[in-house]
Protein backbone atom coordinates (compact mmCIF):
# COMPACT_ATOMS: atom_id res chain seq x y z
CA UNK A 1 0.00 0.00 0.00
CA UNK A 2 1.41 3.37 -0.95
CA UNK A 3 1.37 6.43 1.27
CA UNK A 4 -1.84 8.40 0.73
CA UNK A 5 -1.15 12.13 0.93
CA UNK A 6 -2.90 15.24 -0.20
CA UNK A 7 -1.55 17.34 -3.04
CA UNK A 8 -0.57 20.05 -0.57
CA UNK A 9 0.90 17.75 2.05
CA UNK A 10 -0.82 15.67 4.75
CA UNK A 11 -0.44 16.11 8.50
CA UNK A 12 1.04 13.36 10.57
CA UNK A 13 -0.79 12.19 13.67
CA UNK A 14 0.40 12.26 17.24
CA UNK A 15 -0.42 10.34 20.36
CA UNK A 16 -0.73 10.79 24.06
CA UNK A 17 1.49 9.44 26.80
CA UNK A 18 2.51 5.88 25.87
CA UNK A 19 0.18 6.13 22.90
CA UNK A 20 -3.22 5.74 24.55
CA UNK A 21 -6.08 8.15 23.75
CA UNK A 22 -6.20 10.68 26.58
CA UNK A 23 -8.55 13.44 25.45
CA UNK A 24 -7.49 16.73 23.94
CA UNK A 25 -3.83 17.70 24.28
CA UNK A 26 -1.07 18.89 22.00
CA UNK A 27 -0.21 16.29 19.39
CA UNK A 28 2.38 17.90 17.11
CA UNK A 29 3.65 21.18 15.77
CA UNK A 30 4.03 21.52 12.00
CA UNK A 31 7.07 23.33 10.61
CA UNK A 32 6.92 24.37 6.96
CA UNK A 33 10.27 23.96 5.15
CA UNK A 34 11.17 24.49 1.50
CA UNK A 35 13.45 21.48 0.99
CA UNK A 36 12.87 18.54 3.32
CA UNK A 37 16.26 16.79 2.88
CA UNK A 38 18.10 20.01 3.65
CA UNK A 39 15.91 20.70 6.69
CA UNK A 40 16.45 17.15 7.98
CA UNK A 41 20.21 17.56 7.60
CA UNK A 42 20.15 20.93 9.39
CA UNK A 43 18.05 19.62 12.30
CA UNK A 44 20.44 16.72 12.67
CA UNK A 45 23.32 19.20 12.70
CA UNK A 46 21.42 21.05 15.45
CA UNK A 47 21.52 17.90 17.58
CA UNK A 48 18.14 16.28 16.86
CA UNK A 49 17.36 12.76 15.75
CA UNK A 50 15.06 13.08 12.74
CA UNK A 51 13.12 10.26 11.05
CA UNK A 52 11.53 10.43 7.63
CA UNK A 53 7.82 9.56 7.73
CA UNK A 54 7.79 7.57 4.48
CA UNK A 55 10.05 5.98 1.91
CA UNK A 56 11.75 6.70 -0.39
CA UNK A 57 13.33 9.55 1.50
CA UNK A 58 13.89 11.71 -1.57
CA UNK A 59 10.12 11.75 -2.23
CA UNK A 60 8.96 12.13 1.38
CA UNK A 61 6.98 15.23 2.35
CA UNK A 62 7.23 14.78 6.12
CA UNK A 63 9.81 13.97 8.78
CA UNK A 64 9.53 13.84 12.57
CA UNK A 65 11.52 14.89 15.60
CA UNK A 66 10.22 12.31 18.07
CA UNK A 67 10.43 12.23 21.83
CA UNK A 68 9.75 9.28 24.10
CA UNK A 69 6.29 10.66 24.87
CA UNK A 70 4.16 13.71 24.29
CA UNK A 71 4.06 16.16 21.37
CA UNK A 72 6.48 15.98 18.46
CA UNK A 73 7.79 18.33 15.78
CA UNK A 74 6.89 17.57 12.17
CA UNK A 75 8.91 18.97 9.30
CA UNK A 76 6.59 19.49 6.35
CA UNK A 77 7.18 20.44 2.73
CA UNK A 78 4.68 20.83 -0.09
CA UNK A 79 4.90 19.67 -3.72
CA UNK A 80 5.12 22.05 -6.69
CA UNK A 81 1.78 23.55 -7.58
CA UNK A 82 0.25 22.97 -4.15
CA UNK A 83 -0.54 26.68 -3.75
CA UNK A 84 -3.03 26.44 -6.63
CA UNK A 85 -4.91 23.34 -5.42
CA UNK A 86 -7.39 24.84 -2.97
CA UNK A 87 -10.50 23.55 -4.75
CA UNK A 88 -9.49 19.88 -5.24
CA UNK A 89 -8.21 19.65 -1.67
CA UNK A 90 -11.45 21.18 -0.37
CA UNK A 91 -13.54 18.76 -2.40
CA UNK A 92 -11.60 15.82 -1.02
CA UNK A 93 -11.28 16.81 2.62
CA UNK A 94 -14.07 19.29 3.25
CA UNK A 95 -14.39 23.01 3.80
CA UNK A 96 -11.35 24.49 5.52
CA UNK A 97 -8.85 21.95 4.16
CA UNK A 98 -8.01 23.72 0.92
CA UNK A 99 -7.43 27.16 2.44
CA UNK A 100 -5.26 25.64 5.18
CA UNK A 101 -3.02 23.62 2.92
CA UNK A 102 -2.64 26.44 0.40
CA UNK A 103 -1.57 28.66 3.30
CA UNK A 104 1.10 26.10 4.19
CA UNK A 105 2.37 26.11 0.62
CA UNK A 106 2.46 29.90 0.28
CA UNK A 107 3.99 30.88 3.59
CA UNK A 108 7.67 31.32 4.38
CA UNK A 109 9.56 28.69 6.34
CA UNK A 110 8.48 28.44 9.97
CA UNK A 111 5.72 27.04 12.13
CA UNK A 112 2.54 26.64 10.09
CA UNK A 113 0.06 24.73 12.26
CA UNK A 114 -0.77 22.97 15.51
CA UNK A 115 -2.48 19.59 15.83
CA UNK A 116 -4.50 18.77 18.93
CA UNK A 117 -4.85 15.15 19.95
CA UNK A 118 -8.40 13.88 20.37
CA UNK A 119 -9.75 10.49 21.40
CA UNK A 120 -10.41 8.10 18.54
CA UNK A 121 -13.58 6.90 20.26
CA UNK A 122 -16.33 9.40 19.61
CA UNK A 123 -14.29 11.46 17.14
CA UNK A 124 -17.26 12.17 14.81
CA UNK A 125 -19.41 13.21 17.78
CA UNK A 126 -16.64 15.54 18.96
CA UNK A 127 -16.74 17.26 15.58
CA UNK A 128 -20.53 17.54 15.71
CA UNK A 129 -20.29 19.06 19.20
CA UNK A 130 -17.81 21.63 17.91
CA UNK A 131 -20.17 22.57 15.09
CA UNK A 132 -23.00 23.03 17.59
CA UNK A 133 -20.66 25.25 19.63
CA UNK A 134 -19.94 27.47 16.64
CA UNK A 135 -16.70 25.87 15.38
CA UNK A 136 -17.64 24.25 12.05
CA UNK A 137 -15.21 22.08 10.19
CA UNK A 138 -14.69 19.48 7.52
CA UNK A 139 -15.63 15.83 7.79
CA UNK A 140 -13.36 13.34 9.58
CA UNK A 141 -10.78 11.85 7.22
CA UNK A 142 -9.55 8.33 7.90
CA UNK A 143 -5.95 7.98 6.79
CA UNK A 144 -3.36 5.27 6.29
CA UNK A 145 0.30 5.46 5.38
CA UNK A 146 3.34 3.22 5.41
CA UNK A 147 6.54 3.94 7.31
CA UNK A 148 9.93 3.41 5.67
CA UNK A 149 10.06 -0.06 7.29
CA UNK A 150 6.75 -1.01 5.65
CA UNK A 151 4.56 -0.90 8.77
CA UNK A 152 1.05 0.47 8.20
CA UNK A 153 -0.13 3.38 10.37
CA UNK A 154 -3.76 4.49 10.70
CA UNK A 155 -5.30 7.65 12.16
CA UNK A 156 -8.03 10.22 11.49
CA UNK A 157 -7.99 14.01 11.29
CA UNK A 158 -10.36 16.92 10.69
CA UNK A 159 -9.84 20.61 9.99
CA UNK A 160 -11.89 23.53 11.36
CA UNK A 161 -13.28 25.71 8.61
CA UNK A 162 -11.27 28.69 9.91
CA UNK A 163 -7.85 27.75 8.55
CA UNK A 164 -5.71 29.34 11.27
CA UNK A 165 -7.33 27.42 14.12
CA UNK A 166 -5.58 24.27 15.41
CA UNK A 167 -6.91 21.06 13.92
CA UNK A 168 -7.78 17.70 15.50
CA UNK A 169 -6.10 14.33 14.98
CA UNK A 170 -6.52 10.92 16.60
CA UNK A 171 -3.61 8.83 17.94
CA UNK A 172 -1.50 6.70 15.67
CA UNK A 173 -2.61 3.08 15.50
CA UNK A 174 -0.32 1.44 16.47
CA UNK A 175 1.53 3.93 18.75
CA UNK A 176 4.77 5.32 17.31
CA UNK A 177 6.75 6.99 20.10
CA UNK A 178 10.22 5.37 20.06
CA UNK A 179 11.26 4.14 23.51
CA UNK A 180 14.96 4.86 23.06
CA UNK A 181 15.25 8.16 21.21
CA UNK A 182 18.20 10.25 22.42
CA UNK A 183 18.84 13.69 20.97
CA UNK A 184 22.53 14.66 21.12
CA UNK A 185 21.57 18.21 22.16
CA UNK A 186 19.90 16.86 25.32
CA UNK A 187 16.26 17.58 24.41
CA UNK A 188 13.97 15.08 26.12
CA UNK A 189 10.43 16.38 25.56
CA UNK A 190 8.41 19.09 23.90
CA UNK A 191 7.35 20.79 27.12
CA UNK A 192 5.31 23.78 25.92
CA UNK A 193 3.81 25.13 22.72
CA UNK A 194 3.39 28.91 22.77
CA UNK A 195 0.31 29.67 20.68
CA UNK A 196 -0.52 33.22 19.68
CA UNK A 197 -4.29 33.67 19.42
CA UNK A 198 -6.16 36.59 17.90
CA UNK A 199 -8.95 37.80 20.23
CA UNK A 200 -11.60 36.88 17.67
CA UNK A 201 -10.29 33.28 17.60
CA UNK A 202 -10.10 32.78 21.37
CA UNK A 203 -13.64 31.36 21.86
CA UNK A 204 -13.03 28.78 19.12
CA UNK A 205 -9.61 27.86 20.56
CA UNK A 206 -11.26 27.39 23.95
CA UNK A 207 -13.79 25.05 22.37
CA UNK A 208 -11.11 23.08 20.54
CA UNK A 209 -8.96 22.68 23.64
CA UNK A 210 -11.90 22.13 25.98
CA UNK A 211 -10.73 24.87 28.33
CA UNK A 212 -12.19 28.03 29.74
CA UNK A 213 -10.79 31.22 31.30
CA UNK A 214 -10.82 29.69 34.77
CA UNK A 215 -9.50 26.25 33.82
CA UNK A 216 -5.96 25.08 34.58
CA UNK A 217 -5.46 24.80 30.84
CA UNK A 218 -4.46 22.25 28.27
CA UNK A 219 -1.25 20.39 29.16
CA UNK A 220 1.70 21.75 27.24
CA UNK A 221 -0.03 24.79 25.77
CA UNK A 222 0.48 28.46 26.62
CA UNK A 223 -1.81 30.98 24.93
CA UNK A 224 -0.79 34.57 24.29
CA UNK A 225 -2.77 37.32 22.62
CA UNK A 226 -1.56 38.07 19.10
CA UNK A 227 -2.74 39.79 15.95
CA UNK A 228 -2.69 36.49 14.03
CA UNK A 229 -3.36 33.01 15.38
CA UNK A 230 -0.40 30.65 15.05
CA UNK A 231 2.44 28.86 16.84
CA UNK A 232 5.07 31.32 18.03
CA UNK A 233 7.61 29.15 19.84
CA UNK A 234 8.29 25.71 21.28
CA UNK A 235 10.00 25.05 24.62
CA UNK A 236 11.98 21.82 24.98
CA UNK A 237 12.81 20.07 28.23
CA UNK A 238 16.44 18.99 28.57
CA UNK A 239 17.69 21.56 26.08
CA UNK A 240 20.29 23.79 27.70
CA UNK A 241 21.14 26.04 24.77
CA UNK A 242 18.92 27.17 21.91
CA UNK A 243 20.16 25.72 18.59
CA UNK A 244 21.65 28.03 15.99
CA UNK A 245 18.74 29.82 14.25
CA UNK A 246 20.23 29.28 10.79
CA UNK A 247 19.69 25.52 11.25
CA UNK A 248 16.03 25.74 12.26
CA UNK A 249 14.27 26.95 9.09
CA UNK A 250 12.24 29.59 10.87
CA UNK A 251 11.38 27.56 13.97
CA UNK A 252 11.78 29.20 17.38
CA UNK A 253 13.05 26.49 19.74
CA UNK A 254 14.20 27.37 23.23
CA UNK A 255 14.95 25.62 26.52
CA UNK A 256 11.98 25.11 28.81
CA UNK A 257 12.36 27.28 31.90
CA UNK A 258 9.02 26.81 33.62
CA UNK A 259 6.30 24.24 34.16
CA UNK A 260 3.68 24.06 31.38
CA UNK A 261 0.57 26.15 31.90
CA UNK A 262 -2.15 27.81 29.88
CA UNK A 263 -3.13 31.43 30.23
CA UNK A 264 -4.51 34.05 27.94
CA UNK A 265 -2.30 37.03 28.41
CA UNK A 266 -1.14 39.83 26.24
CA UNK A 267 2.13 38.96 24.54
CA UNK A 268 4.29 40.75 22.01
CA UNK A 269 2.39 41.48 18.83
CA UNK A 270 3.17 39.26 15.88
CA UNK A 271 4.52 40.96 12.77
C-alpha positions in Angstrom: 0.0 0.0 0.0 1.4 3.4 -0.9 1.4 6.4 1.3 -1.8 8.4 0.7 -1.2 12.1 0.9 -2.9 15.2 -0.2 -1.6 17.3 -3.0 -0.6 20.1 -0.6 0.9 17.7 2.1 -0.8 15.7 4.8 -0.4 16.1 8.5 1.0 13.4 10.6 -0.8 12.2 13.7 0.4 12.3 17.2 -0.4 10.3 20.4 -0.7 10.8 24.1 1.5 9.4 26.8 2.5 5.9 25.9 0.2 6.1 22.9 -3.2 5.7 24.5 -6.1 8.2 23.7 -6.2 10.7 26.6 -8.6 13.4 25.5 -7.5 16.7 23.9 -3.8 17.7 24.3 -1.1 18.9 22.0 -0.2 16.3 19.4 2.4 17.9 17.1 3.7 21.2 15.8 4.0 21.5 12.0 7.1 23.3 10.6 6.9 24.4 7.0 10.3 24.0 5.2 11.2 24.5 1.5 13.5 21.5 1.0 12.9 18.5 3.3 16.3 16.8 2.9 18.1 20.0 3.6 15.9 20.7 6.7 16.5 17.2 8.0 20.2 17.6 7.6 20.2 20.9 9.4 18.1 19.6 12.3 20.4 16.7 12.7 23.3 19.2 12.7 21.4 21.0 15.5 21.5 17.9 17.6 18.1 16.3 16.9 17.4 12.8 15.8 15.1 13.1 12.7 13.1 10.3 11.1 11.5 10.4 7.6 7.8 9.6 7.7 7.8 7.6 4.5 10.0 6.0 1.9 11.7 6.7 -0.4 13.3 9.5 1.5 13.9 11.7 -1.6 10.1 11.7 -2.2 9.0 12.1 1.4 7.0 15.2 2.3 7.2 14.8 6.1 9.8 14.0 8.8 9.5 13.8 12.6 11.5 14.9 15.6 10.2 12.3 18.1 10.4 12.2 21.8 9.7 9.3 24.1 6.3 10.7 24.9 4.2 13.7 24.3 4.1 16.2 21.4 6.5 16.0 18.5 7.8 18.3 15.8 6.9 17.6 12.2 8.9 19.0 9.3 6.6 19.5 6.3 7.2 20.4 2.7 4.7 20.8 -0.1 4.9 19.7 -3.7 5.1 22.0 -6.7 1.8 23.5 -7.6 0.2 23.0 -4.2 -0.5 26.7 -3.7 -3.0 26.4 -6.6 -4.9 23.3 -5.4 -7.4 24.8 -3.0 -10.5 23.5 -4.8 -9.5 19.9 -5.2 -8.2 19.6 -1.7 -11.5 21.2 -0.4 -13.5 18.8 -2.4 -11.6 15.8 -1.0 -11.3 16.8 2.6 -14.1 19.3 3.3 -14.4 23.0 3.8 -11.4 24.5 5.5 -8.9 22.0 4.2 -8.0 23.7 0.9 -7.4 27.2 2.4 -5.3 25.6 5.2 -3.0 23.6 2.9 -2.6 26.4 0.4 -1.6 28.7 3.3 1.1 26.1 4.2 2.4 26.1 0.6 2.5 29.9 0.3 4.0 30.9 3.6 7.7 31.3 4.4 9.6 28.7 6.3 8.5 28.4 10.0 5.7 27.0 12.1 2.5 26.6 10.1 0.1 24.7 12.3 -0.8 23.0 15.5 -2.5 19.6 15.8 -4.5 18.8 18.9 -4.8 15.1 19.9 -8.4 13.9 20.4 -9.8 10.5 21.4 -10.4 8.1 18.5 -13.6 6.9 20.3 -16.3 9.4 19.6 -14.3 11.5 17.1 -17.3 12.2 14.8 -19.4 13.2 17.8 -16.6 15.5 19.0 -16.7 17.3 15.6 -20.5 17.5 15.7 -20.3 19.1 19.2 -17.8 21.6 17.9 -20.2 22.6 15.1 -23.0 23.0 17.6 -20.7 25.3 19.6 -19.9 27.5 16.6 -16.7 25.9 15.4 -17.6 24.3 12.0 -15.2 22.1 10.2 -14.7 19.5 7.5 -15.6 15.8 7.8 -13.4 13.3 9.6 -10.8 11.9 7.2 -9.6 8.3 7.9 -6.0 8.0 6.8 -3.4 5.3 6.3 0.3 5.5 5.4 3.3 3.2 5.4 6.5 3.9 7.3 9.9 3.4 5.7 10.1 -0.1 7.3 6.7 -1.0 5.7 4.6 -0.9 8.8 1.0 0.5 8.2 -0.1 3.4 10.4 -3.8 4.5 10.7 -5.3 7.6 12.2 -8.0 10.2 11.5 -8.0 14.0 11.3 -10.4 16.9 10.7 -9.8 20.6 10.0 -11.9 23.5 11.4 -13.3 25.7 8.6 -11.3 28.7 9.9 -7.9 27.7 8.5 -5.7 29.3 11.3 -7.3 27.4 14.1 -5.6 24.3 15.4 -6.9 21.1 13.9 -7.8 17.7 15.5 -6.1 14.3 15.0 -6.5 10.9 16.6 -3.6 8.8 17.9 -1.5 6.7 15.7 -2.6 3.1 15.5 -0.3 1.4 16.5 1.5 3.9 18.7 4.8 5.3 17.3 6.7 7.0 20.1 10.2 5.4 20.1 11.3 4.1 23.5 15.0 4.9 23.1 15.3 8.2 21.2 18.2 10.3 22.4 18.8 13.7 21.0 22.5 14.7 21.1 21.6 18.2 22.2 19.9 16.9 25.3 16.3 17.6 24.4 14.0 15.1 26.1 10.4 16.4 25.6 8.4 19.1 23.9 7.3 20.8 27.1 5.3 23.8 25.9 3.8 25.1 22.7 3.4 28.9 22.8 0.3 29.7 20.7 -0.5 33.2 19.7 -4.3 33.7 19.4 -6.2 36.6 17.9 -8.9 37.8 20.2 -11.6 36.9 17.7 -10.3 33.3 17.6 -10.1 32.8 21.4 -13.6 31.4 21.9 -13.0 28.8 19.1 -9.6 27.9 20.6 -11.3 27.4 24.0 -13.8 25.0 22.4 -11.1 23.1 20.5 -9.0 22.7 23.6 -11.9 22.1 26.0 -10.7 24.9 28.3 -12.2 28.0 29.7 -10.8 31.2 31.3 -10.8 29.7 34.8 -9.5 26.3 33.8 -6.0 25.1 34.6 -5.5 24.8 30.8 -4.5 22.2 28.3 -1.3 20.4 29.2 1.7 21.7 27.2 0.0 24.8 25.8 0.5 28.5 26.6 -1.8 31.0 24.9 -0.8 34.6 24.3 -2.8 37.3 22.6 -1.6 38.1 19.1 -2.7 39.8 16.0 -2.7 36.5 14.0 -3.4 33.0 15.4 -0.4 30.6 15.0 2.4 28.9 16.8 5.1 31.3 18.0 7.6 29.1 19.8 8.3 25.7 21.3 10.0 25.1 24.6 12.0 21.8 25.0 12.8 20.1 28.2 16.4 19.0 28.6 17.7 21.6 26.1 20.3 23.8 27.7 21.1 26.0 24.8 18.9 27.2 21.9 20.2 25.7 18.6 21.6 28.0 16.0 18.7 29.8 14.3 20.2 29.3 10.8 19.7 25.5 11.2 16.0 25.7 12.3 14.3 27.0 9.1 12.2 29.6 10.9 11.4 27.6 14.0 11.8 29.2 17.4 13.0 26.5 19.7 14.2 27.4 23.2 14.9 25.6 26.5 12.0 25.1 28.8 12.4 27.3 31.9 9.0 26.8 33.6 6.3 24.2 34.2 3.7 24.1 31.4 0.6 26.2 31.9 -2.2 27.8 29.9 -3.1 31.4 30.2 -4.5 34.1 27.9 -2.3 37.0 28.4 -1.1 39.8 26.2 2.1 39.0 24.5 4.3 40.7 22.0 2.4 41.5 18.8 3.2 39.3 15.9 4.5 41.0 12.8 
